[in-house]
Amino acid sequence: MGLNIYCAEFAAAQQDILDHGYSRNVKTVSGDLMPRVNPSVDRRDTAQKIILEMAKRFGLTPLDQFALVGHQAALPAGGLFGAQPAASVTPSAPASAPREQNLIGMLDQLDSVPPGSIQ
């Protein structure tokens, strides 16, 4: 099952908990009402565990993403397919050229050299 299935399961269980509460009253054999834990609490907690495990596996948490970058930086200089990286990285626009004032232009200022390309 995909991550989106577990996210939907989490959201549905959370909405059920918000609508009906953490516990539900059930009838006992004697006819009295007894509070029991809402089954959606367990569904939500299970979905959360699976979501976090999948996030670790795919490097979606900051710590796992940092570990992934570390593994990429440890690759030989040729990279994954043996191609030699360029000797120097040239900026996409000269320093004297005005930067774009949109979001992409601003994010371009934060661009950096890919891991493993600096000797």
C-alpha positions in Angstrom: 0.0 0.0 0.0 1.1 3.5 -0.7 1.9 6.4 1.6 -1.2 8.2 0.4 -3.5 5.3 1.6 -2.1 5.6 5.1 -2.4 9.4 5.1 -6.0 9.0 4.2 -6.5 6.4 6.9 -4.9 8.7 9.4 -7.1 11.6 8.4 -10.3 9.5 8.4 -9.6 8.1 11.9 -8.7 11.5 13.3 -11.9 13.0 12.0 -13.9 10.1 13.5 -12.1 10.8 16.9 -13.0 14.5 16.6 -16.6 13.7 15.8 -17.2 10.9 18.3 -14.5 11.3 21.0 -11.8 9.0 22.3 -14.2 6.6 23.9 -17.6 5.1 23.0 -20.3 3.8 25.3 -21.2 0.1 24.7 -23.9 -2.0 26.4 -22.8 -4.6 28.8 -24.6 -7.9 29.4 -26.5 -6.4 32.3 -27.7 -3.5 30.0 -25.5 -0.8 31.6 -23.3 1.4 29.5 -19.5 1.0 29.7 -17.0 3.4 28.0 -14.6 1.6 25.6 -11.8 3.1 23.5 -12.9 4.2 20.1 -11.4 1.8 17.5 -10.4 4.8 15.4 -7.7 5.6 18.0 -5.9 2.3 17.2 -6.4 2.8 13.4 -4.9 6.3 13.7 -1.9 5.2 15.8 -1.1 2.3 13.4 -1.4 4.6 10.4 1.0 7.1 12.0 3.6 4.4 12.7 3.5 3.2 9.1 3.7 6.8 7.8 6.8 7.5 9.9 8.4 4.3 8.9 7.9 5.0 5.2 9.1 8.6 5.7 12.4 7.2 7.1 12.7 4.7 4.3 12.3 7.4 1.6 14.4 10.1 3.4 11.4 12.4 4.1 12.5 13.4 7.6 15.3 16.0 8.0 17.6 13.5 9.8 17.1 10.8 7.1 17.5 13.4 4.3 20.8 14.5 5.9 22.0 10.9 6.0 21.0 10.4 2.3 23.1 13.5 1.4 26.0 12.1 3.4 25.8 8.9 1.4 25.7 10.8 -1.9 28.7 12.9 -0.9 30.7 9.7 -0.1 30.3 8.5 -3.7 33.5 8.5 -5.8 34.1 11.6 -7.9 32.8 9.9 -11.0 29.3 9.7 -9.5 26.9 6.8 -10.0 27.4 6.3 -13.7 31.1 7.1 -13.9 30.7 10.5 -15.7 33.2 13.1 -14.6 31.6 16.3 -13.1 32.4 19.6 -14.6 35.6 21.2 -13.3 33.8 24.3 -12.2 30.2 25.3 -11.8 29.2 28.4 -13.7 26.3 30.5 -12.4 23.3 30.6 -14.7 23.4 34.4 -14.9 26.3 36.9 -14.5 26.6 38.4 -11.0 25.9 41.9 -12.4 22.7 40.8 -14.0 19.5 41.7 -12.1 17.8 38.8 -10.4 14.3 38.0 -11.1 11.8 39.2 -8.5 9.7 36.1 -8.5 10.0 33.1 -6.3 12.1 31.1 -8.7 14.5 33.9 -9.1 14.9 34.3 -5.4 15.4 30.6 -4.9 18.1 30.6 -7.6 20.3 32.7 -5.2 20.2 29.7 -2.8 21.6 27.2 -5.4 24.6 25.3 -4.4 27.1 22.8 -5.9 25.8 19.2 -5.9 27.4 16.8 -3.3 30.6 15.1 -4.5 31.4 17.6 -7.2 33.9 19.7 -5.1 37.4 18.2 -5.2 
